[in-house]
Amino acid sequence: MNIIMDIESIPAQSERIKEIFKTNAEKEKQFIKAPANYKDEEKIIDYIANKSAEIDADLDNQWRKTSFDGGFGHICVIGYALDDGEPVTIYNGDGLGEDDEAKTITQFYDVLRDAYGNNERLPIFIGHNIIGFDLRFLLQRSIVLGITPPSFVPFDSKPWSDYVYDTMLKWAGSGNKVSLNKLCQVFELPLKGSEFEDDFDGSHVWDAIKNGEIEKVARYCSGDIYRTREIFKRMTFSE
């Protein structure tokens, strides 16, 4: 059985984590000093204000980057398809609630257990950068939330594992990268975000979520499942 999967992640939603970032930024501001050659009081005030603004901007950038960090970021949508079945997305609420992520992960694991059953042959998990990101992020979130995953999920797979097919690694080779969009261009497939009239890719996920558009993110995720499966078929000469 093939399980094609993709996750969509957003920055840390824990108030505790947000407070840590804010506290670190405030500590950094305390050490701002104007250069010794600044004598005019107004220039000194402006310098400190500008540096403080830079720290605040960097704080926001650092916080947004937690969407790539399984220790801090959150999963808002999980998409999957079983063999040639229709892509399915799992999400709860608006993706921002304290329990939304835990429910989504738990439901995904329930799907995996039901799909796998007692088959003797382990399923193959397929995704783009699935080893370096999706599976790793999912495992880290499961540990943080205390959710026990199915034993057959290949979290620690090597690139040559028979139970994971990473389209990025298989195409670019270990240590190299290739975007899903580039492979779509290579194989003449609809590009990422082509489900919408406006441009949409992973960098737009957080903005969509905070604007209450989780259905749009889910649709985007479904599109990536379709694209990844088509690329997998082409790369394995199964189409």
Protein Blocks (a to p, Z undefined) as FASTA:
>chain_A
ZZdddddddddfbfklmmmmmmmmmmmmmmgccdfklmbfklmmmmmmmmmmmmmmmmmm
mmmmmmmmmklmccfbdcddehjbccddddehjhlamklmmmmmmmmmmmmmmmnmmafb
dcddddehklmmmmmmmmmmmmmnopacdfklcfkbcfklckbccfklmmnoghiacdfk
lmmmmnopacehklpmbdcdfklmmmmmmnopammmmmmmmmmmmmmmmmmmmmnopZZ
